[in-house]
Amino acid sequence: MDNAVNRSFAKTLGAIGFGAATLAHPLGAAMLLADTLRIGDRKRKYRANRFIMGTKVTIVALHSSRDAADAAIALAFNEIERLAAIFDRHNSDTPISHLNETGKLTDVPPELFEVMEKAQSFYHRSNGTFDATVLPVLDMLKSNTDSKGSLMLSHSDLDDALALVGSELVEVSASKISFGKSSMSVTLDGIGRGFIVDRASDILAAQGVENHLISAGGDIRARGESAPGQPWVVVIKTHSGKGAYPAVIQLKDSAVSTSGKMEFYFDVERSHYHVPIPSTSAAPYQESSVSVVASTVMEADALSTAAFAMDAKDALQFINLQKNSGCLISSPSGLNVCSHDWEYMIGN
């Protein structure tokens, strides 16, 4: 598999040239994209960037009209900002913040209902590895870490936080979302951004911009073609930052999301990470990154988050059970393993 990836990488770079740009948190992928230029068929690529959802969001649109492309891109960014305001748990005025504060929400935005319902589904599909109710553990770890990175964690602190984790205690309907225990709270960081990128992609397509790519940190959605007859090309970048590229993938009407260890630990011993195992609060088993290709960013986002908290064997088994998805697990040593459908999903 490694040799095949290397051949694909060399072939792709030879064909299109090298101009990768490293994207922001969580782990990301480097994209090989041209600047605004004439492609043929009187179409050009138009690119726009904004800093939203804590990361750089890039939209690249292929269209014959700059005005039409700019208008569609503006509408897509407006939708991203509107949805980000619903899922922002750091802003006290948002629906999710009200839910976390009171334990109940009756005026449920349809988008929040859809994402919460999907989060519940991924909780069951992953046997609890993907759990949106892990926020009390994250808050506990953050509040017990001093300025030097030392974690002052007692067994009672841990037990109290873990007692509030469990999506089976969450009731979700179109008219009401409620928690079964006081002080429970949720974070949709592992699924909400993917949902938002998918919705922005739908806006672009509805405006006649069928060929486009949206990148938001480690979440990428590609639609249509990057040029006539050509897929979008994305390079998966390792967390080592040493120029290693475990895979070059081709995307057309699909998405990729990457989860991986970087600097986001709560303690200097690196025993507690910002994507903890929900049942124990410990750092994930993986000393690697997990990239998942799926039909939507929301699917890829949630699956990569869940798989990252599993050991490699369980992660591969989990992804192999999912429809229309594939994963690549890349280790710091350079050893890469992939699921059964990975080569098919990346167009090789």
C-alpha positions in Angstrom: 0.0 0.0 0.0 2.8 2.4 0.9 4.5 2.0 -2.5 1.2 2.5 -4.3 0.7 5.7 -2.3 4.2 6.9 -3.1 3.7 6.3 -6.8 0.4 8.1 -6.8 2.0 11.0 -4.9 4.9 11.3 -7.4 2.6 11.0 -10.4 0.3 13.6 -9.1 3.0 16.1 -8.2 4.6 15.6 -11.6 1.3 16.3 -13.3 0.2 19.4 -11.4 3.2 20.8 -9.7 3.8 21.3 -6.0 2.2 24.2 -4.1 0.8 22.7 -0.9 -0.5 25.0 1.8 -0.8 23.7 5.4 -4.2 24.3 6.9 -5.2 25.0 10.4 -6.3 22.8 13.4 -7.1 20.0 14.1 -4.5 18.2 11.9 -5.6 19.2 8.5 -4.7 18.4 5.0 -2.5 20.4 2.6 -4.3 21.2 -0.6 -2.8 21.5 -4.0 -4.8 24.2 -5.6 -4.1 26.8 -8.3 -4.8 30.5 -7.8 -7.4 32.3 -9.9 -6.7 31.3 -13.5 -8.3 30.3 -16.7 -9.1 26.6 -16.8 -10.7 26.1 -20.2 -14.3 26.1 -21.2 -14.2 29.9 -20.2 -14.2 29.0 -16.5 -11.9 30.3 -13.8 -11.1 29.4 -10.3 -12.1 32.0 -7.7 -10.8 31.7 -4.1 -12.0 33.5 -0.9 -10.8 33.1 2.7 -12.4 34.0 6.1 -11.5 33.1 9.6 -14.6 31.5 11.1 -15.3 28.7 13.6 -11.8 29.1 15.0 -10.0 28.3 11.7 -9.3 29.5 8.2 -12.2 28.6 5.9 -11.3 28.6 2.2 -13.8 28.4 -0.7 -12.6 27.7 -4.2 -15.2 28.0 -7.0 -15.0 27.1 -10.6 -17.2 29.3 -12.7 -17.3 31.4 -15.9 -18.6 34.5 -14.2 -16.7 36.3 -11.4 -19.8 38.2 -10.3 -21.8 34.9 -10.0 -19.0 33.1 -8.2 -18.5 36.0 -5.8 -22.2 36.2 -5.0 -22.5 32.5 -4.4 -19.4 32.5 -2.2 -20.7 35.4 -0.2 -24.0 33.5 0.4 -22.1 30.4 1.4 -20.0 32.4 4.0 -23.2 34.0 5.3 -24.6 30.5 5.9 -21.5 29.4 7.6 -21.6 32.4 10.0 -25.3 31.8 10.7 -24.9 28.2 11.5 -21.7 28.8 13.5 -23.8 31.1 15.8 -26.1 28.2 16.6 -23.4 25.7 17.5 -21.0 28.1 19.3 -20.9 26.8 22.9 -18.5 29.6 23.8 -21.1 32.3 23.2 -23.6 32.5 26.1 -26.4 33.7 23.7 -26.5 30.6 21.5 -29.0 27.8 21.6 -26.4 25.2 22.5 -25.1 27.4 25.4 -28.7 27.8 26.7 -29.1 24.0 26.5 -25.8 23.5 28.4 -26.7 26.0 31.1 -30.3 24.9 31.8 -30.2 21.3 30.7 -33.3 21.8 28.5 -34.1 23.5 25.2 -37.6 23.8 23.8 -37.1 26.4 21.1 -34.9 24.0 19.0 -33.5 25.3 15.8 -34.0 22.7 13.1 -30.3 22.6 12.3 -29.5 21.9 16.0 -32.0 19.1 16.1 -30.6 17.5 12.9 -27.0 17.6 14.2 -28.0 16.4 17.7 -29.9 13.5 16.1 -26.9 12.6 14.0 -24.7 12.8 17.1 -26.9 10.3 18.8 -26.7 8.0 15.8 -22.9 8.1 15.7 -22.9 7.5 19.5 -24.7 4.2 18.9 -22.7 3.3 15.7 -19.4 3.8 17.5 -20.5 2.0 20.7 -20.1 5.2 22.7 -16.7 6.2 21.3 -18.2 9.2 19.7 -20.0 11.0 22.5 -21.2 14.6 22.4 -21.7 14.7 26.2 -17.9 14.5 26.8 -17.8 18.3 27.5 -17.8 18.0 31.3 -14.6 15.9 31.0 -13.0 18.5 28.8 -14.0 21.3 31.1 -12.7 19.4 34.1 -9.3 18.8 32.5 -9.0 22.4 31.5 -9.9 23.8 34.9 -7.5 21.4 36.7 -4.4 22.3 34.5 -2.1 24.9 35.8 0.0 27.4 33.7 3.0 25.0 33.6 0.9 22.2 32.1 0.6 20.1 35.3 -2.7 18.4 35.7 -4.0 18.5 39.3 -6.6 15.7 39.0 -8.2 13.8 41.8 -10.2 10.6 41.5 -13.3 12.5 42.7 -12.9 15.1 40.0 -12.6 12.5 37.4 -15.5 10.4 38.7 -17.8 13.4 38.9 -17.0 14.4 35.4 -17.3 10.9 33.9 -20.7 10.5 35.7 -22.1 13.2 33.4 -21.0 11.5 30.2 -23.5 9.3 28.3 -25.5 10.2 25.3 -28.1 7.6 26.3 -29.2 10.2 28.9 -30.0 12.8 26.3 -33.5 13.2 24.9 -33.7 14.6 21.4 -36.7 15.7 19.4 -37.7 18.4 17.0 -39.5 20.3 19.9 -37.2 19.5 22.9 -33.7 18.6 23.8 -33.1 17.7 27.4 -30.5 16.1 29.7 -31.2 13.2 32.1 -28.8 14.6 34.7 -28.1 18.0 36.1 -24.8 19.6 35.0 -24.6 17.6 31.8 -23.4 19.5 28.7 -22.6 18.8 25.1 -20.0 19.8 22.5 -20.7 19.4 18.8 -17.1 20.2 17.8 -16.6 16.7 16.3 -19.6 16.9 14.0 -21.0 20.5 13.8 -18.3 21.9 11.6 -18.7 19.1 9.1 -22.5 19.8 9.0 -21.8 23.5 8.4 -19.4 22.9 5.5 -21.9 20.5 3.9 -24.6 23.2 4.1 -22.3 25.8 2.6 -21.6 23.4 -0.3 -25.3 23.0 -0.8 -25.7 26.8 -1.0 -23.0 27.0 -3.7 -24.5 24.2 -5.8 -28.0 25.8 -5.5 -26.5 29.1 -6.9 -25.2 27.3 -9.9 -21.6 26.8 -8.7 -21.6 23.0 -9.0 -17.8 22.8 -9.1 -16.2 23.9 -5.8 -14.1 23.0 -2.8 -14.5 24.1 0.8 -11.8 23.7 3.3 -12.2 24.4 7.1 -9.2 23.2 9.0 -9.1 19.4 8.6 -12.5 19.2 7.0 -12.7 19.4 3.2 -15.7 19.0 0.9 -15.2 18.7 -2.8 -18.0 18.9 -5.3 -17.8 18.4 -9.1 -14.5 19.0 -10.8 -11.4 21.2 -10.3 -11.1 21.5 -14.1 -12.9 19.8 -16.9 -12.5 16.1 -16.4 -10.2 16.6 -13.4 -11.0 15.7 -9.7 -9.9 17.9 -6.8 -6.5 16.8 -5.4 -5.8 16.9 -1.7 -2.6 15.9 0.1 -2.9 14.4 3.6 -0.2 15.9 5.8 1.2 14.2 8.9 1.3 15.7 12.3 5.1 15.5 12.4 5.5 18.6 10.2 8.5 17.1 8.5 7.2 17.1 5.0 5.9 13.6 5.0 2.7 13.1 2.9 1.2 9.7 3.5 -1.4 10.0 0.7 -2.6 12.1 -2.2 -6.3 11.7 -2.7 -8.7 12.6 -5.5 -12.1 13.9 -4.5 -15.2 14.4 -6.5 -18.5 14.8 -4.7 -17.0 13.5 -1.5 -15.3 14.8 1.7 -12.3 14.1 3.9 -11.7 14.8 7.6 -8.5 14.2 9.5 -8.1 13.9 13.3 -4.6 13.7 14.8 -2.4 14.5 17.8 -0.8 17.9 17.8 -0.1 20.3 20.6 -3.6 20.1 22.2 -2.8 18.2 25.4 -4.0 19.3 28.8 -0.8 18.1 30.6 2.9 17.9 29.9 2.8 14.1 30.2 0.4 14.0 27.3 -2.0 11.7 29.1 -5.0 13.8 28.5 -5.9 15.1 25.1 -8.6 17.4 23.6 -10.3 14.4 22.0 -10.4 12.1 25.1 -11.8 8.6 25.3 -15.3 9.3 26.7 -15.4 6.5 29.1 -12.0 7.2 30.8 -10.9 10.8 29.9 -7.5 9.4 28.9 -5.7 10.4 25.7 -6.6 8.3 22.6 -4.7 5.1 21.9 -3.5 6.5 18.5 0.0 7.9 18.2 -1.1 8.8 14.7 -3.6 10.6 12.5 -6.8 9.2 11.1 -8.2 10.5 7.8 -11.6 9.4 6.7 -13.2 9.9 3.3 -16.9 9.8 3.1 -19.8 11.2 1.1 -20.3 14.2 3.4 -18.0 16.2 5.7 -20.3 15.6 8.7 -20.0 11.8 8.2 -16.2 12.0 7.7 -15.8 14.4 10.7 -17.7 12.2 13.1 -16.1 8.9 11.9 -12.6 10.3 12.1 -13.3 11.6 15.6 -14.6 8.2 16.7 -11.9 6.2 15.0 -9.1 8.4 16.5 -10.2 7.4 20.0 -9.9 3.7 19.2 -6.8 1.6 18.8 -5.8 0.9 15.2 -7.3 -2.5 14.9 -10.7 -1.4 16.3 -10.6 1.8 14.2 -10.1 -0.2 11.0 -12.8 -2.7 11.9 -15.2 0.2 12.7 -14.6 2.0 9.4 -14.8 -1.2 7.4 -18.4 -1.6 8.8 -19.4 1.8 7.5 -21.0 2.3 4.1 -19.3 4.6 1.5 -16.3 5.4 3.6 -12.6 4.6 4.0 -9.8 5.5 6.3 -6.0 5.9 6.4 -4.2 5.6 9.7 -0.7 7.2 9.5 1.8 6.7 12.3 4.8 8.9 13.2 7.1 6.1 12.1 5.8 6.3 8.5 3.8 3.1 8.7 0.4 3.6 7.1 -2.6 1.2 7.2 -5.9 1.7 5.4 -9.4 0.2 5.5 -10.7 -2.1 2.8 -12.3 0.7 0.7 -9.7 3.4 1.1 -8.2 3.1 -2.4 -11.6 3.0 -4.0 -12.8 6.1 -2.0 -9.7 8.2 -3.0 -9.9 7.4 -6.7 -6.9 5.1 -7.0 
